[in-house]
Amino acid sequence: MTGEAILSVEGLTVGIDTAERSFLAVRDVSFDVRPGETYAIVGESGSGKSLTALSIMGLLPENAARVVAGSVRLKDEDLATATEQRLEEIRGNRISMVFQEPMTSLNPSMRVGRQVAEALELHRGMNHAEAMHEVVALFEKVRIADPERRLSEYPHRLSGGMRQRVMIALALACRPELIIADEPTTALDVTTQAQILKLFRDLQAEIGMATILITHDLAVVAETAERVAVMYAGRIVEEAPSEALFAAPRHPYSLGLLQSMPRIVGHKPGERRGRLTEIAGAVPPLWKLPVGCAYAPRCPFATERCHSERPPLAATEPGRRLACFHPVAAEAAA
């Protein structure tokens, strides 16, 4: 993908405050997303993926999380310093988000057609009749069968896949420049997951929006993303074009994630990467990170330097960044 970045995140650092302690959950995260691109952020639970997404949207839990440093620029506007009123104008309009579980995002006491119509009335100035007519068109676009009848349904009357389609229709209502999809298919069966992913690809091609895909599922990344950032313990440890990452991961953690997957879908259908292995150990608590590389206690290649010094994230080749003193050799990763 080419062109000026729609979103530029620079040095994003997010703090968490609890009754027991305060600590940093996202540390010095930087990346950009270009028009029409799908940029995936992957990693285990607790890596900071979802907090990064919520920071971009300005939806961090009040009094529990805060942006400590960095900027989040939507073209020429810094969202990290924007007022709540300005963020409300941008959310659902220029940036939308599809959450993992629509039942916690949709209003259970409001009919789904009305929920989508509200965004059109608020951001696009439509009257009620115009908005409901547009909702029917949106439901058709996301392939909801019998859309006029579905307008009056409550969320609990719909299947999981149908609710997720409503969420996508809501996210697309104002034709945003960027959609953030946080684990959008995790709760769905395999068939519905494939349908939702195809829907994202089709709509992206039609509208030209950019997408940030937050996921732990590398098979989903292989099918959808042009570029991938791998996060571990609140930091990006590797960033690369998707095809390059799957062909030859350079960070030991990226390699471990790939080797723990039963198969990688997208480049060679049904390709298997040998015997499955698990990554030894566990992600360290974010309030008790090691002095050096956070992955060193689990890394088979770690040396004394890794345990005492944190590797910086730096460009290693065009389009690739890596935070590792001992990158995996290409032949070892194949």
C-alpha positions in Angstrom: 0.0 0.0 0.0 1.2 3.5 -0.8 0.1 7.0 0.2 0.2 9.2 3.2 -0.7 7.4 6.4 -4.3 7.7 7.7 -3.2 6.9 11.2 0.3 7.5 12.8 0.9 6.2 16.3 4.2 7.5 17.8 5.6 6.4 21.2 2.3 5.5 22.6 2.6 4.6 26.3 -0.4 3.6 28.4 -0.5 3.5 32.2 -2.8 1.4 34.4 -3.8 2.4 37.9 -5.2 -0.1 40.4 -5.7 -0.1 44.1 -2.6 -2.2 44.5 -0.2 -0.6 42.0 0.4 1.6 38.9 2.3 0.3 35.9 2.8 0.7 32.2 0.8 -1.7 30.0 1.8 -0.4 26.6 5.3 1.0 26.1 6.6 3.2 23.3 4.4 1.7 20.5 4.8 3.3 17.1 3.3 2.3 13.7 1.3 3.8 10.9 -1.6 2.6 8.8 -2.1 3.5 5.1 -5.3 3.9 3.0 -6.8 0.6 2.0 -4.5 -1.4 4.1 -5.2 -4.1 6.7 -2.6 -3.8 9.5 -2.7 -6.6 12.0 -1.6 -6.5 15.7 -1.0 -10.0 17.1 0.1 -11.5 20.4 -1.0 -13.4 23.4 -3.6 -12.2 25.9 -2.2 -9.4 28.0 0.3 -8.2 25.3 -1.4 -4.8 25.0 -3.2 -5.2 21.7 -6.7 -4.2 22.9 -5.4 -1.3 25.1 -3.6 0.1 22.0 -6.9 0.0 20.1 -8.9 1.6 23.0 -6.2 4.3 23.2 -6.7 5.1 19.5 -10.4 5.4 20.0 -10.1 7.4 23.2 -12.0 4.7 25.1 -9.6 3.8 27.9 -11.5 3.1 31.1 -11.7 6.3 33.1 -9.7 6.5 36.3 -8.1 3.1 35.5 -6.0 3.7 32.4 -4.4 6.7 30.7 -2.2 7.7 27.9 1.1 8.7 29.6 3.1 9.6 26.5 3.0 9.6 22.7 0.7 10.8 20.0 -2.1 9.2 17.9 -2.5 11.3 14.7 -5.5 10.8 12.4 -4.0 12.5 9.4 -3.1 16.0 11.0 -5.1 15.7 14.2 -3.7 14.3 17.5 -6.4 12.2 19.1 -4.4 11.7 22.3 -4.9 15.3 23.2 -8.3 15.8 21.7 -11.2 16.8 23.9 -14.0 14.3 24.7 -16.4 16.4 22.6 -14.1 16.2 19.6 -13.5 12.4 20.1 -17.3 11.9 20.0 -17.4 13.7 16.7 -14.7 11.4 15.3 -15.8 8.1 16.8 -18.3 6.3 14.6 -17.7 8.9 11.9 -14.1 8.9 10.8 -13.0 5.9 12.9 -15.2 3.0 13.9 -14.6 -0.1 16.0 -16.0 -3.6 15.8 -15.7 -5.3 19.2 -15.1 -9.0 20.0 -18.5 -9.6 21.6 -21.4 -7.7 20.1 -23.8 -8.6 22.9 -21.7 -6.4 25.2 -21.6 -3.6 22.6 -25.1 -3.4 21.3 -27.9 -2.0 23.5 -30.0 -5.0 24.6 -33.1 -2.8 25.1 -33.0 -1.1 21.7 -33.9 -2.5 18.3 -30.9 -3.0 16.1 -32.2 -0.9 13.2 -32.6 2.1 15.6 -29.1 1.6 17.0 -27.6 1.9 13.5 -29.9 4.8 12.5 -28.8 6.8 15.5 -25.2 7.0 14.1 -26.6 8.2 10.7 -28.7 10.9 12.3 -25.9 12.1 14.6 -23.0 12.2 12.1 -24.7 12.5 8.7 -27.6 14.7 9.6 -30.3 12.4 8.3 -33.9 12.5 9.5 -35.3 9.3 10.9 -36.9 8.1 7.7 -33.8 8.7 5.7 -31.7 6.9 8.3 -33.9 3.8 8.4 -33.8 3.6 4.6 -30.0 3.7 4.7 -29.9 1.1 7.5 -31.8 -1.3 5.2 -29.1 -0.7 2.5 -26.4 -1.3 5.1 -27.9 -4.5 6.2 -28.1 -5.7 2.6 -24.4 -4.7 2.2 -23.4 -6.9 5.2 -25.6 -9.7 3.8 -28.3 -9.7 6.5 -31.2 -11.7 5.0 -34.6 -10.0 5.0 -33.1 -6.7 6.2 -36.5 -4.8 6.6 -37.7 -7.5 9.0 -34.4 -7.5 11.0 -34.7 -3.7 11.7 -37.1 -4.4 14.5 -35.2 -7.2 16.1 -33.5 -6.9 19.5 -29.9 -8.2 19.7 -30.8 -11.3 21.8 -33.1 -12.5 19.0 -30.2 -12.7 16.5 -27.5 -15.3 16.1 -23.9 -14.5 16.9 -22.9 -14.1 13.3 -26.0 -11.9 12.6 -25.1 -9.6 15.6 -21.6 -9.3 14.4 -23.0 -8.2 11.0 -25.1 -5.6 12.7 -21.9 -4.3 14.4 -20.1 -4.1 11.1 -23.1 -2.2 9.6 -22.9 0.2 12.5 -19.2 0.6 12.0 -19.6 1.2 8.3 -22.6 3.6 8.6 -20.6 6.8 8.2 -18.1 5.3 5.7 -15.1 5.8 8.0 -11.5 6.2 7.0 -10.4 3.6 9.5 -12.0 0.6 11.2 -10.5 -1.1 14.2 -11.6 -4.7 14.5 -10.8 -6.2 17.9 -11.0 -10.0 17.7 -14.0 -9.7 15.4 -14.5 -13.4 14.7 -13.3 -15.1 18.0 -16.8 -16.1 19.2 -18.0 -17.3 15.8 -18.0 -20.8 14.3 -15.6 -21.5 11.5 -18.1 -21.1 8.7 -19.4 -17.7 10.0 -15.8 -16.6 10.7 -14.9 -17.2 7.0 -18.0 -15.2 5.9 -17.2 -12.3 8.1 -13.6 -12.1 7.0 -14.7 -12.2 3.3 -17.2 -9.5 4.1 -14.4 -7.3 5.6 -12.3 -7.8 2.5 -15.1 -7.1 0.1 -16.2 -3.9 1.9 -12.6 -2.7 2.2 -12.1 -3.0 -1.5 -15.4 -1.2 -2.2 -15.0 1.6 0.3 -11.2 1.9 0.5 -11.1 2.1 4.3 -8.0 1.1 6.3 -8.4 -1.6 8.9 -6.5 -2.4 12.1 -7.1 -6.0 13.0 -6.5 -7.0 16.6 -6.2 -10.7 17.0 -4.3 -13.7 18.5 -5.2 -15.9 15.5 -2.4 -16.0 12.9 -4.6 -17.9 10.5 -6.9 -14.9 10.3 -3.8 -12.6 9.8 -2.6 -14.8 6.9 -5.9 -14.4 5.1 -6.4 -10.7 5.6 -3.4 -8.5 6.5 -0.8 -6.8 4.4 1.5 -6.0 7.4 1.8 -7.4 10.9 3.0 -6.1 14.2 3.8 -8.7 16.9 3.4 -7.5 20.4 4.8 -9.0 23.6 4.5 -7.6 27.1 3.3 -4.2 25.9 5.9 -3.6 23.2 6.1 -4.3 19.4 8.9 -6.8 19.0 8.6 -7.4 15.2 6.8 -5.7 12.3 6.9 -7.0 8.8 4.9 -7.6 5.6 2.6 -10.5 6.3 4.0 -12.8 3.7 7.6 -12.1 4.9 6.7 -12.8 8.5 5.0 -16.1 7.7 7.8 -17.1 5.4 10.7 -16.2 7.8 9.9 -14.8 11.2 13.0 -13.1 12.7 12.0 -12.7 16.3 12.0 -15.9 18.4 8.6 -15.0 19.8 7.2 -14.7 16.3 8.7 -18.0 15.4 7.2 -19.6 18.6 3.7 -18.2 17.7 3.9 -19.7 14.2 5.1 -23.1 15.4 2.3 -23.3 17.9 -0.3 -23.0 15.1 -1.7 -26.2 13.6 -1.7 -24.7 10.1 -1.3 -21.3 8.4 -4.1 -20.5 6.0 -3.6 -18.1 3.1 -0.3 -18.5 1.3 -0.4 -22.3 0.6 -3.7 -23.8 1.5 -3.4 -26.5 4.0 0.3 -25.9 4.6 1.6 -27.4 7.8 4.7 -26.2 9.6 5.9 -29.5 11.1 5.3 -30.7 14.6 3.4 -28.3 16.9 5.4 -26.8 19.8 4.4 -24.7 22.7 6.2 -21.6 24.0 7.7 -22.5 27.4 6.8 -20.4 30.4 4.3 -17.5 30.5 4.1 -13.8 29.8 5.5 -11.9 32.8 3.3 -9.6 34.8 3.4 -6.2 33.2 4.2 -4.7 36.7 7.1 -7.0 37.1 9.0 -7.2 33.8 12.6 -8.4 33.6 15.4 -5.9 33.4 16.4 -6.8 29.8 14.3 -8.3 27.0 10.9 -9.3 28.4 10.9 -12.4 26.3 14.4 -13.5 27.5 13.2 -15.9 30.3 11.2 -17.9 27.6 13.7 -17.5 24.7 15.9 -20.5 23.6 18.4 -18.1 22.1 18.8 -15.7 25.0 22.2 -14.7 26.2 23.5 -12.8 29.2 23.1 -9.5 27.2 19.4 -10.3 26.7 18.8 -10.6 30.4 20.5 -7.3 31.2 19.7 -5.0 28.2 16.5 -4.3 26.3 16.8 -4.5 22.5 15.5 -1.4 20.7 12.9 -1.8 17.9 14.9 -0.8 14.8 14.6 -1.2 11.0 16.6 -4.2 9.8 15.5 -4.2 6.2 12.9 -2.4 4.0 9.5 -2.7 5.6 10.7 -4.6 8.6 11.5 -3.7 12.3 12.8 -6.0 14.9 13.7 -5.8 18.6 16.1 -8.6 19.1 19.9 -9.1 19.7 19.8 -12.6 18.2 17.4 -12.8 15.3 16.3 -16.1 14.0 18.2 -17.1 10.8 16.0 -17.4 7.7 16.9 -21.0 7.2 16.0 -21.9 10.8 12.6 -20.1 10.4 11.6 -21.8 7.2 
